[in-house]
Amino acid sequence: MDIAAGLHTTGPEPDTGATAQRPVERVFEHRRIWRLSPQAFAAAGELIAAREPKPDVIIGIARGGVPLAQLLADRYSVPALPVTARHNHSDDTYVPATGQVELPAEPAPALTAYQGARILLVDDICGTGATYQAALPWLYTHLSPAVVRTAALCRSRASAFTPDIWVWNTLDWVVFPWNDATPTTQDLIVPCEAQTHPGPSQEPEAVALPTNWPPADTAGDPGPSS
């Protein structure tokens, strides 16, 4: 569980074959446990689609980003594909971040068909930002995309990374429709519109990329919503 511009923190080049490590810490207020209802999830997808340009393919970070990828893919009429970039091995409430992001050594064959594509990378929540920070250079290394934009349903106010577009700012745990049943204390309220980063799209040089990139031939509190 766990965001193109405005990458506020960069780190060492990740090992694109397996695991990227960074010191990370989740920050919580411990005031509530949010619930994202199925209805709010569907509405959030519409808010993102209303402002986000149509990509060639949507990549969902498994497992939390896959439902959003599928929802947006239906909205845009484009393919949705998963990538495993596992940051936390448990969905238990308030579980500490591991500081490790596990990525495949090579992309699946279905992904390699999208060399040079316009990619929308999505996850359910940007908690520390570590998953996005590892996945972005991995995508540029293996797929040489034209652009990668990033989307999330929720973003922690303490995250070191800001997606292109997201719906809720949070500083407490969020239970999504695809999580195990967990007692919650407050529902997320759907805002009028999604939030966007003020800068330009994610550029390859804004993340920790291989030294040979680009190739020579390649030119607030959510419940409310702020």
C-alpha positions as CSV (number, residue, x, y, z in Angstrom):
1,M,0.0,0.0,0.0
2,D,1.4,3.1,-0.5
3,I,3.0,9.3,-6.1
4,A,4.8,13.8,-11.6
5,A,6.5,16.5,-10.7
6,G,7.7,17.6,-7.4
7,L,9.6,14.6,-6.2
8,H,10.8,16.2,-3.0
9,T,13.2,13.4,-1.9
10,T,15.5,11.4,-4.1
11,G,17.6,8.5,-3.1
12,P,20.3,6.2,-4.4
13,E,19.7,4.3,-7.6
14,P,17.5,1.3,-6.9
15,D,18.4,-2.2,-7.7
16,T,16.0,-2.6,-10.6
17,G,16.2,-6.4,-10.3
18,A,14.8,-6.8,-6.8
19,T,14.7,-4.4,-3.9
20,A,15.1,-0.7,-3.3
21,Q,15.9,0.4,0.3
22,R,15.4,3.8,1.9
23,P,14.9,4.9,5.5
24,V,11.2,5.5,5.8
25,E,8.7,6.2,8.6
26,R,5.0,6.2,8.5
27,V,3.4,9.2,10.3
28,F,0.0,8.9,12.0
29,E,-2.1,11.1,14.2
30,H,-3.9,8.1,15.7
31,R,-7.1,10.1,15.9
32,R,-9.3,7.9,13.7
33,I,-9.3,5.0,11.2
34,W,-10.8,6.1,7.9
35,R,-13.1,3.9,5.8
36,L,-13.2,4.3,2.0
37,S,-16.6,3.0,1.0
38,P,-17.2,1.3,-2.4
39,Q,-19.3,4.3,-3.4
40,A,-16.6,6.8,-2.4
41,F,-14.0,4.7,-4.3
42,A,-16.1,4.8,-7.5
43,A,-16.6,8.5,-7.1
44,A,-12.9,9.1,-6.6
45,G,-12.1,7.3,-9.8
46,E,-14.4,9.6,-11.7
47,L,-12.7,12.6,-10.1
48,I,-9.3,11.4,-11.2
49,A,-10.5,10.5,-14.7
50,A,-12.1,14.0,-15.1
51,R,-8.7,15.7,-14.7
52,E,-6.1,13.2,-15.8
53,P,-5.1,12.9,-19.4
54,K,-5.8,9.6,-21.1
55,P,-2.8,7.2,-21.0
56,D,-1.9,4.3,-23.3
57,V,-1.9,1.9,-20.3
58,I,-2.6,2.0,-16.6
59,I,-0.3,0.1,-14.3
60,G,-1.6,-0.7,-10.9
61,I,0.8,-1.4,-8.0
62,A,-0.3,-4.7,-6.6
63,R,-2.2,-5.2,-4.7
64,G,-3.8,-2.0,-3.5
65,G,-3.4,-0.2,-6.8
66,V,-5.0,-2.9,-9.0
67,P,-8.7,-2.0,-8.3
68,L,-8.0,1.7,-9.1
69,A,-6.2,0.7,-12.3
70,Q,-9.1,-1.5,-13.4
71,L,-11.6,1.2,-12.6
72,L,-9.7,3.9,-14.5
73,A,-9.0,1.5,-17.4
74,D,-12.8,1.0,-17.8
75,R,-13.3,4.7,-17.8
76,Y,-10.6,5.4,-20.4
77,S,-11.0,2.2,-22.4
78,V,-7.4,1.3,-22.1
79,P,-5.6,-1.8,-20.7
80,A,-4.8,-2.2,-17.0
81,L,-1.8,-4.2,-15.9
82,P,-0.4,-5.0,-12.5
83,V,3.2,-4.7,-11.3
84,T,4.3,-6.1,-8.0
85,A,6.1,-3.4,-6.0
86,R,5.5,-4.7,-2.5
87,H,6.4,-2.3,0.3
88,N,4.4,-3.7,3.3
89,H,3.8,-7.4,3.8
90,S,0.8,-6.9,6.0
91,D,-2.3,-4.8,6.0
92,D,-2.5,-4.8,9.7
93,T,-3.5,-1.4,11.2
94,Y,-0.5,0.9,11.8
95,V,2.0,-1.7,10.7
96,P,5.4,0.0,10.4
97,A,6.9,0.6,7.0
98,T,9.7,-1.9,6.1
99,G,11.9,0.5,4.2
100,Q,12.1,-2.1,1.4
101,V,10.4,-2.2,-2.0
102,E,10.5,-5.5,-3.9
103,L,10.3,-5.3,-7.6
104,P,10.5,-8.0,-10.3
105,A,13.9,-8.6,-11.9
106,E,12.2,-8.1,-15.3
107,P,8.8,-6.9,-16.4
108,A,6.1,-9.4,-17.4
109,P,5.7,-9.9,-21.1
110,A,2.4,-8.0,-21.1
111,L,4.2,-5.0,-19.8
112,T,7.0,-5.1,-22.3
113,A,4.5,-4.5,-25.1
114,Y,4.2,-0.9,-23.9
115,Q,7.7,0.3,-24.6
116,G,7.6,4.0,-25.1
117,A,4.0,4.3,-24.0
118,R,2.3,7.0,-21.9
119,I,1.8,5.3,-18.5
120,L,-0.4,6.1,-15.6
121,L,1.0,4.5,-12.5
122,V,-1.6,4.1,-9.7
123,D,-1.8,2.9,-6.1
124,D,-4.4,3.1,-3.4
125,I,-2.3,5.2,-1.0
126,C,1.0,7.1,-1.0
127,G,2.1,6.6,2.6
128,T,5.8,7.2,2.7
129,G,6.3,7.5,-1.1
130,A,8.9,4.7,-1.2
131,T,6.9,2.5,-3.5
132,Y,6.5,5.2,-6.2
133,Q,10.1,6.3,-5.8
134,A,11.2,2.7,-6.5
135,A,8.7,1.9,-9.2
136,L,9.3,5.0,-11.3
137,P,12.9,4.4,-12.2
138,W,12.1,0.7,-12.6
139,L,9.6,1.6,-15.3
140,Y,11.9,4.1,-17.1
141,T,14.7,1.5,-17.0
142,H,12.6,-1.4,-18.5
143,L,10.0,0.4,-20.6
144,S,11.5,3.7,-21.7
145,P,8.1,5.3,-21.5
146,A,7.2,8.6,-23.2
147,V,5.9,9.8,-19.8
148,V,4.8,8.3,-16.5
149,R,2.1,10.1,-14.5
150,T,1.1,9.1,-11.0
151,A,-2.2,8.8,-9.2
152,A,-3.4,7.7,-5.8
153,L,-6.6,7.7,-3.9
154,C,-5.0,8.9,-0.7
155,R,-1.7,10.7,0.1
156,S,-0.2,11.0,3.6
157,R,0.6,14.6,4.5
158,A,4.0,13.3,5.7
159,S,4.9,11.6,2.4
160,A,8.2,12.5,0.8
161,F,6.6,12.1,-2.6
162,T,3.6,13.9,-4.2
163,P,1.6,12.2,-7.0
164,D,0.3,14.1,-10.1
165,I,-3.2,13.6,-8.9
166,W,-4.9,12.3,-5.7
167,V,-8.1,12.7,-3.9
168,W,-7.6,12.7,-0.1
169,N,-4.9,13.9,2.2
170,T,-4.6,11.8,5.3
171,L,-2.6,11.4,8.5
172,D,-4.3,8.3,9.7
173,W,-4.9,4.7,8.6
174,V,-7.3,4.1,5.7
175,V,-9.3,0.9,5.2
176,F,-10.1,0.3,1.5
177,P,-12.9,-1.9,0.1
178,W,-10.3,-4.6,-0.8
179,N,-8.7,-4.8,2.7
180,D,-9.7,-7.3,5.3
181,A,-12.6,-6.2,7.5
182,T,-11.4,-3.8,10.1
183,P,-13.3,-1.6,12.5
184,T,-13.3,2.0,11.4
185,T,-14.4,5.3,13.0
186,Q,-15.0,7.7,10.2
187,D,-15.9,7.7,6.5
188,L,-13.9,9.6,3.9
189,I,-16.1,12.3,2.3
190,V,-15.9,12.7,-1.4
191,P,-14.6,16.2,-2.3
192,C,-15.7,18.3,-5.3
193,E,-12.6,17.6,-7.3
194,A,-9.3,15.7,-7.1
195,Q,-6.1,17.4,-6.1
196,T,-3.2,17.9,-8.5
197,H,0.4,18.7,-8.1
198,P,1.2,22.3,-9.3
199,G,4.3,21.3,-11.3
200,P,4.8,19.7,-14.7
201,S,4.6,15.9,-15.4
202,Q,7.0,13.5,-13.9
203,E,10.3,13.8,-15.8
204,P,12.8,11.0,-15.9
205,E,15.5,13.1,-14.3
206,A,13.3,13.9,-11.3
207,V,13.8,10.4,-9.9
208,A,16.8,8.3,-9.2
209,L,17.4,6.9,-12.7
210,P,20.3,5.0,-14.2
211,T,23.2,7.2,-15.3
212,N,22.7,6.4,-19.0
213,W,19.1,7.7,-19.0
214,P,17.8,9.2,-21.2
215,P,19.2,7.3,-24.2
216,A,20.9,9.5,-26.8
217,D,18.1,9.1,-29.3
218,T,15.3,10.1,-26.8
219,A,14.6,13.7,-26.8
220,G,-5.1,18.2,4.0
221,D,-7.5,16.3,6.4
222,P,-9.8,14.2,4.2
223,G,-13.1,14.4,5.7
224,P,-13.3,16.5,4.4
225,S,-11.1,16.7,1.4
226,S,-8.2,19.1,1.8
